[in-house]
Amino acid sequence: MKSNAKKKGHMLRILKRDASLWMFCLPGIVFTFIFSYIPMYGIQLAFRRFNARAGIWGSPWVGLYYFKRFFESPYFESTIKNTLILSLYGLVVAFPIPIILALMLNSFRHKKYRKIIQTVTYAPNFISTVVMCGMIILFLSPYVGVINSIMQFFGLDPVNFMAKKEYWRHIYVWTGVWQGAGWSSVIYFAALSGISPELHEAARCDGATKFQLIRHIDFPSILPTATILLIMSCGSILSVGFEKAYLLQNSLNLSVSEVISTYVYKVGLINNDVSYSTAIGLFNTLINLFMLIIVNKASDKLSGNSLW
């Protein structure tokens, strides 16, 4: 009993000592609880034939019916394939570029020009998805687009890029790189700022080149951060954003642009099949969770870096 009382007293002292830190974390905890945990109550819709009049608890239980329906759907293979290709393509291209950008700018001597380059690369991140998609469609227009105007200047025929399904994935991924690379590099700049200048000075005294400084000091220092971000990216492998995919989608590129998120929107909100869309969303979440656990475990064994 005394030991329990001592533990409680020790915990109370810790809470009082760190009260300001707990207050700082409180808004994030409340926000996460309201918008991430409370909505989990609706997961049971995936196992019920939802009737708005009867409510969630009053709707009949159908078990795995909607999961089976999705697996047997003609859209199952195409949506999974499109989502995986887009996610893996984006991961392979978009993940290393912020690292390269951060390493290059960190080794850049002229601080004034480095700040200008950082500002220019950060700026696209603050453009909303709707505006950015409008810009992409306008720039690639076969009639008034900048790209086609340049092509015509060199004697080439205009191309309707948004109507060509073979271009759609490249447009989606590379415009995402343009928009997010600068902002994603901020995390790596923060990691690089923690490197002791004495390491660089000692390496320069030993005759190390810039490339050797990057290879043997800078890159190993940000590797744990990069590993954690890679694990988190793999944990959302099937979570391709809805807004951009939907806004760049049209009937001519639908065969490659229909991903899980856009399909769930059309099924759940347009067709009003709430239970079916919930089942698809839950399946998506479970696959992401499974991938997160596997990649985290593999990373822990290979490099010793992991989320837990």
C-alpha positions as CSV (number, residue, x, y, z in Angstrom):
1,M,0.0,0.0,0.0
2,K,2.8,2.4,0.9
3,S,4.6,1.6,-2.4
4,N,1.4,2.4,-4.3
5,A,1.0,5.7,-2.4
6,K,4.6,6.6,-3.1
7,K,4.1,5.9,-6.8
8,K,1.0,8.0,-6.9
9,G,2.7,10.9,-5.1
10,H,5.7,10.6,-7.5
11,M,3.3,10.7,-10.5
12,L,1.5,13.8,-9.1
13,R,4.8,15.6,-8.6
14,I,5.9,14.8,-12.2
15,L,2.5,16.1,-13.5
16,K,2.8,19.3,-11.5
17,R,6.4,19.8,-12.6
18,D,5.5,19.3,-16.3
19,A,2.1,21.0,-16.2
20,S,3.0,23.6,-18.8
21,L,4.2,20.8,-21.2
22,W,1.0,18.8,-20.7
23,M,-1.1,22.0,-21.4
24,F,0.9,22.5,-24.6
25,C,0.1,19.0,-25.7
26,L,-3.6,19.2,-24.7
27,P,-5.0,20.8,-27.8
28,G,-3.4,18.2,-30.0
29,I,-4.7,15.3,-27.8
30,V,-8.2,16.8,-27.9
31,F,-8.1,17.4,-31.6
32,T,-6.9,13.8,-32.3
33,F,-9.5,12.3,-30.0
34,I,-12.4,14.2,-31.5
35,F,-11.4,13.8,-35.2
36,S,-9.6,10.4,-35.1
37,Y,-11.0,8.3,-32.3
38,I,-14.7,9.3,-32.0
39,P,-15.4,8.7,-35.8
40,M,-14.2,5.1,-35.3
41,Y,-17.7,4.5,-33.9
42,G,-18.9,4.5,-37.5
43,I,-16.6,1.6,-38.5
44,Q,-19.5,-0.8,-37.8
45,L,-21.2,0.6,-40.8
46,A,-19.0,-1.7,-42.9
47,F,-20.7,-4.6,-41.3
48,R,-24.3,-3.3,-41.4
49,R,-26.8,-2.5,-44.2
50,F,-27.2,1.1,-43.2
51,N,-30.7,2.6,-42.9
52,A,-30.8,6.3,-42.0
53,R,-34.2,5.9,-40.4
54,A,-33.1,3.0,-38.2
55,G,-29.8,4.5,-37.3
56,I,-26.4,2.7,-37.0
57,W,-27.4,0.3,-34.2
58,G,-30.8,-0.4,-35.7
59,S,-29.4,-1.3,-39.2
60,P,-29.3,-5.0,-39.9
61,W,-26.0,-6.8,-39.4
62,V,-24.6,-8.3,-42.7
63,G,-21.1,-9.3,-41.7
64,L,-18.5,-9.4,-44.4
65,Y,-21.0,-8.9,-47.2
66,Y,-19.7,-5.5,-48.4
67,F,-16.0,-6.7,-48.3
68,K,-16.9,-9.7,-50.5
69,R,-18.8,-7.4,-52.8
70,F,-15.8,-5.2,-53.2
71,F,-13.5,-8.1,-53.8
72,E,-15.8,-9.4,-56.5
73,S,-16.4,-6.0,-58.0
74,P,-15.0,-5.3,-61.6
75,Y,-13.4,-2.1,-60.1
76,F,-11.4,-3.9,-57.4
77,E,-8.4,-4.9,-59.5
78,S,-8.2,-1.6,-61.4
79,T,-8.5,0.7,-58.3
80,I,-6.0,-1.3,-56.3
81,K,-3.6,-1.4,-59.3
82,N,-3.9,2.4,-60.0
83,T,-3.5,3.3,-56.3
84,L,-0.4,1.1,-55.8
85,I,1.3,2.3,-59.0
86,L,0.6,5.9,-58.2
87,S,1.8,5.5,-54.5
88,L,5.0,3.6,-55.4
89,Y,5.8,5.9,-58.2
90,G,5.3,8.9,-55.9
91,L,7.4,7.3,-53.2
92,V,10.3,6.4,-55.4
93,V,10.4,9.9,-57.0
94,A,9.2,12.2,-54.2
95,F,11.0,10.7,-51.2
96,P,14.7,11.2,-52.2
97,I,14.3,14.6,-53.9
98,P,13.8,16.6,-50.6
99,I,16.8,14.8,-49.1
100,I,19.0,15.7,-52.1
101,L,17.7,19.3,-52.0
102,A,18.4,19.7,-48.3
103,L,22.0,18.2,-48.7
104,M,22.8,20.4,-51.7
105,L,21.5,23.7,-50.1
106,N,23.2,22.8,-46.8
107,S,26.5,22.7,-48.5
108,F,25.9,25.9,-50.5
109,R,28.2,28.6,-49.2
110,H,26.3,31.8,-50.2
111,K,23.7,32.1,-47.4
112,K,21.8,34.9,-49.2
113,Y,21.2,32.9,-52.4
114,R,20.4,29.8,-50.3
115,K,17.6,31.6,-48.6
116,I,16.2,32.8,-51.9
117,I,16.3,29.2,-53.3
118,Q,14.6,27.9,-50.1
119,T,11.9,30.6,-50.4
120,V,11.3,29.7,-54.1
121,T,11.1,26.0,-53.4
122,Y,8.8,26.5,-50.3
123,A,6.3,28.8,-52.1
124,P,4.4,26.1,-54.1
125,N,3.4,24.3,-50.9
126,F,1.2,27.2,-50.0
127,I,-0.9,27.0,-53.2
128,S,-4.2,25.2,-52.5
129,T,-4.9,21.9,-54.3
130,V,-7.8,23.4,-56.2
131,V,-5.8,26.3,-57.5
132,M,-2.8,24.1,-58.3
133,C,-5.0,21.7,-60.4
134,G,-6.5,24.7,-62.2
135,M,-3.0,25.9,-63.0
136,I,-1.9,22.4,-64.2
137,I,-5.0,22.1,-66.5
138,L,-4.4,25.6,-67.8
139,F,-0.6,25.2,-68.4
140,L,-1.2,21.9,-70.3
141,S,-4.2,23.1,-72.3
142,P,-3.8,22.3,-76.1
143,Y,-5.1,25.8,-76.9
144,V,-3.8,28.4,-74.5
145,G,-1.3,26.3,-72.4
146,V,2.3,27.5,-72.0
147,I,3.7,24.1,-72.7
148,N,1.9,23.7,-76.0
149,S,2.8,27.2,-77.0
150,I,6.5,26.4,-76.5
151,M,6.0,23.2,-78.5
152,Q,4.3,25.0,-81.3
153,F,7.1,27.6,-81.3
154,F,9.5,24.8,-82.2
155,G,7.2,23.4,-84.8
156,L,5.7,20.6,-82.8
157,D,2.0,19.7,-82.8
158,P,0.0,20.6,-79.7
159,V,-0.9,17.7,-77.3
160,N,-3.9,17.4,-75.1
161,F,-1.9,16.0,-72.1
162,M,-4.9,15.6,-69.8
163,A,-6.7,13.5,-72.3
164,K,-3.7,11.1,-72.7
165,K,-3.8,8.4,-70.0
166,E,-0.1,7.6,-70.6
167,Y,0.8,11.1,-69.3
168,W,-1.6,11.3,-66.4
169,R,0.5,9.5,-63.7
170,H,3.6,11.5,-64.7
171,I,1.7,14.8,-64.4
172,Y,0.3,13.8,-61.0
173,V,3.6,12.7,-59.5
174,W,5.9,15.3,-60.8
175,T,3.6,18.3,-60.1
176,G,3.4,16.8,-56.5
177,V,7.2,16.9,-56.4
178,W,7.3,20.5,-57.6
179,Q,4.7,21.5,-54.9
180,G,6.0,19.5,-51.9
181,A,9.8,19.0,-52.3
182,G,10.8,22.3,-50.8
183,W,8.5,22.0,-47.8
184,S,9.4,18.4,-47.2
185,S,13.1,19.3,-47.1
186,V,12.5,21.5,-43.9
187,I,12.6,18.4,-41.7
188,Y,16.0,17.4,-43.1
189,F,17.3,21.0,-42.7
190,A,16.3,20.7,-39.0
191,A,18.3,17.5,-38.7
192,L,21.3,18.9,-40.5
193,S,21.3,22.0,-38.2
194,G,22.0,19.6,-35.3
195,I,25.3,18.5,-36.7
196,S,28.3,19.8,-34.8
197,P,30.4,22.3,-36.9
198,E,33.5,20.8,-35.4
199,L,32.9,17.6,-37.4
200,H,33.0,19.6,-40.7
201,E,36.0,21.6,-39.5
202,A,37.9,18.4,-38.6
203,A,37.1,16.8,-41.9
204,R,38.2,19.8,-43.9
205,C,41.5,19.8,-42.0
206,D,41.9,16.2,-43.1
207,G,41.4,17.3,-46.7
208,A,37.8,16.1,-47.2
209,T,35.9,17.4,-50.2
210,K,32.3,18.6,-50.2
211,F,31.1,15.3,-51.5
212,Q,32.9,13.4,-48.8
213,L,31.5,15.8,-46.1
214,I,28.0,15.0,-47.4
215,R,28.6,11.3,-47.7
216,H,30.3,10.7,-44.4
217,I,28.8,13.3,-42.1
218,D,25.6,14.9,-43.4
219,F,23.9,11.9,-44.9
220,P,24.5,9.5,-41.9
221,S,23.2,12.3,-39.6
222,I,19.8,12.5,-41.4
223,L,19.5,8.8,-42.1
224,P,17.4,8.1,-38.9
225,T,15.0,10.9,-39.8
226,A,14.7,9.7,-43.4
227,T,14.1,6.1,-42.1
228,I,11.2,7.2,-39.9
229,L,9.6,9.3,-42.7
230,L,10.0,6.3,-45.1
231,I,8.2,4.1,-42.6
232,M,5.4,6.6,-42.3
233,S,5.2,6.9,-46.1
234,C,4.9,3.1,-46.5
235,G,2.2,3.1,-43.9
236,S,0.0,5.2,-46.2
237,I,0.8,3.3,-49.4
238,L,-2.9,3.0,-50.4
239,S,-3.8,6.5,-49.2
240,V,-3.5,8.5,-52.4
241,G,-5.0,12.0,-51.8
242,F,-8.6,12.4,-53.1
243,E,-8.7,16.1,-54.1
244,K,-5.9,16.2,-56.6
245,A,-6.7,12.9,-58.2
246,Y,-10.4,13.8,-58.5
247,L,-9.8,17.3,-59.9
248,L,-7.3,16.1,-62.6
249,Q,-9.7,13.2,-63.5
250,N,-11.8,13.1,-66.7
251,S,-13.5,10.4,-68.7
252,L,-10.5,10.0,-71.0
253,N,-8.0,9.2,-68.3
254,L,-10.4,7.4,-65.9
255,S,-8.8,4.0,-66.5
256,V,-5.6,5.2,-64.8
257,S,-6.9,8.0,-62.5
258,E,-9.6,6.0,-60.6
259,V,-8.0,5.3,-57.2
260,I,-9.5,4.0,-54.0
261,S,-10.2,7.5,-52.6
262,T,-12.1,8.7,-55.7
263,Y,-14.0,5.4,-55.9
264,V,-15.0,5.6,-52.3
265,Y,-16.3,9.2,-52.8
266,K,-18.4,8.2,-55.9
267,V,-19.8,5.1,-54.1
268,G,-20.5,6.7,-50.8
269,L,-21.6,10.3,-51.5
270,I,-22.8,10.2,-55.1
271,N,-24.4,6.7,-55.1
272,N,-25.3,7.0,-51.4
273,D,-24.0,3.5,-50.6
274,V,-22.6,4.4,-47.2
275,S,-21.9,0.9,-45.9
276,Y,-20.1,-0.2,-49.1
277,S,-17.8,2.9,-49.0
278,T,-17.1,2.3,-45.3
279,A,-16.0,-1.3,-46.0
280,I,-13.7,-0.1,-48.8
281,G,-12.2,2.6,-46.5
282,L,-11.7,0.1,-43.7
283,F,-10.0,-2.4,-46.0
284,N,-7.7,0.4,-47.2
285,T,-6.8,1.3,-43.6
286,L,-6.1,-2.3,-42.6
287,I,-3.7,-2.7,-45.6
288,N,-1.9,0.5,-44.6
289,L,-1.6,-0.7,-41.0
290,F,-0.3,-4.1,-42.1
291,M,2.3,-2.4,-44.3
292,L,3.3,0.0,-41.5
293,I,4.0,-2.9,-39.1
294,I,6.0,-4.9,-41.7
295,V,8.2,-2.0,-42.8
296,N,8.7,-0.8,-39.2
297,K,9.8,-4.3,-38.2
298,A,12.1,-4.6,-41.2
299,S,13.6,-1.2,-40.6
300,D,14.2,-2.1,-36.9
301,K,16.1,-5.2,-37.9
302,L,18.1,-3.7,-40.7
303,S,19.1,-0.3,-39.3
304,G,17.9,-0.2,-35.7
305,N,15.6,2.8,-36.4
306,S,11.8,2.3,-36.0
307,L,8.7,4.0,-34.7
308,W,8.4,1.6,-31.8
